[in-house]
Amino acid sequence: MNEWIPVTERMPIENDRYLTVSIEPWFGTTGVDIMRWSGVWMYDGRQTEAKVTHWMPLPEPPKEEV
């Protein structure tokens, strides 16, 4: 499994979806979400106001047995 990468260390290179840790601005709560990186962090199709602190690539989905 990948390790969390601090945004202070580096940002993603590819325009893709990532697992993120962020702080919600109004209540200060921390959450884990899937967000898209496209030069800014996007959540649910729009730029998020949450402060993303860490990210990692999404893991591979499980292999379904046929």
Helices and strands as residue ranges (DSSP letters): E 5-6, E 16-23, E 30-37, E 41-43, E 46-47, E 51-57
